[in-house]
Amino acid sequence: MTKPLNIAFIKARWHADIVDRALEGFTSDMADAGTPCTVAAFDVPGAFEMPLLAKKLAQTGKYDAIVAAALVVDGGIYRHDFVAQAVVSGLMQAQMESGVPTFSVSLTPHHFHASDEHKHFYREHFVKKGAEAANAVRMVAALAV
């Protein structure tokens, strides 16, 4: 029997009703695939805080992989591009320094509006993105044998 994977799943709290769906998609896909795993969920205020937590979690040696989910939108006050770039770079740095695979389920739509239509679309999309992250985690875990 394969040892269960220990996964850390970081969720940004901005647009939590949407972002949390990624964890649902992730755990559902892992279960559907029959992949034994334990998922520890961690909340952070926003996407910008994800890389530091990812690095600290990786340094514990407890996790086989880390997944970080956020919805970074252009709120009109500043360009969200610099936040998205900092997050992706930070997650990559955490991964490279620790050797623990780190996956981003972070979306950066240019024209998000808090309408029911957009919220519904992104809730469903985050379920799909969570499932894609589960598939990626399984692929990397298989390579680590």
N, C-alpha and C positions, 0 to 999 in steps of 0.2 A: 504494500500500500504506500502511496506517495504521501510524504509529509505535507500537512496543510500549509498553505502559504500564509504568511502574516503580512497584511497590507495596511498601510496608513493611508487614510483618505482625508485630505484637507479640503474644507469647504469655506469659501468666502461668504460672508453674511450679506453683502450687497445683493439684492435680488434673490434672497434665500429661497423663496418659493419656487424659483426657476432652477437655481444651482443645485438644490437638494435632490432634484430629479436625476442628476448624474449618478449619485450614490445608489439610487433605486435601480437604475439601469445596470450599473456595475454589479451589484449583488445578485440581481436577477439573472444576469448572463452567466456569472460564475456558477450559480446553482444549476441553471439549465444545462451547462456544459459538464456538470458533475465534478467541478474543480473544488476540492476542499480548501477552505480558506477562513481565516479570521480577519475581520475588517474592523480596525479602530478608527473612528471618525473624530476629527478635530476641526473646530470652528476657529476662523480668524476674521477680523473685522472686514478686510477687503483683500483683493488680489495681491496688493503690494506686500502684504505680510506673509504670503505663502512661501517664498523661497527660504527665508530664515527658519521657519518652522520645519520645512522639508529637510534642510541641512541638519538641524538639531535632532530630528527624528532618525535620520539616516545614521548619525553618529552613535546612536544608542546600540546599533547592531541588532535590534529586535525585528526589523522589517525586511522582507524580501523585495518589496517595491513600495513606492509612494505614488499616489495619484493626487493631483491638485486641481480643483474645479472652481471656476469663477466666470462671471459675466461682466466684462469690462465695457461699459458703454460711454459714448461721447455725450456727456451731460450738458454740453454747451458752455461750461465754465472753463474747461481746459481740454486740450487734445488728449484723448485716451491712448493715443499711439505710444506715448512715452511710458505710460504705465504698463501696457501690454509688452513692450520691448523689454522693460526692466524685469518683468515677471518671467518671461521666457528665458532671458539670459540668466537670471538668478536660479531658476530651476535647473537649467543645464549646468551651471557652475556647481550647485549642490550635488548633482548626479556625478559629475566628473571628479569632484573632490572625494566623495564618499564611496563611489563604486556601486551605490544602490540605484537601480533603475527608477527614474522619476518621470512620470507621465503628466502631461497637461491636458485637462479638459476645460480649457479656458477659451471662451469665444469673445470676439471683439467686433460686434456688428457696428457698422457706421450709421445706420438709420433706425436704431431701436426706439420704439415709442411704447410707453406703458399702457397701451391699449389692450383690450381683451384678446384681440386677434394676435398681436405680437407675443403677448404673454403665453397664450396657448401654443403658438408655434415653437417658441423657445423651450417651454416645458417639455414638449414632446421631443424636440431636438436634443435636449440634454439627456434624456433617457437613452437615445441612440448613441450619443457620444460616450456615455458611461459604459454601454455595452462594448463599444469599440475599444475603450481603455481596458476592459476585462480581457478582450481578445489579445491585446498587445501584452498585457501582463502574463498571460498564459504562454505566449510565444517566447518571451524573454526567459520565463521560468524554465521552459523546455531546453533552452540553449545553455542554461547554467548547470546542467547535469554533469 
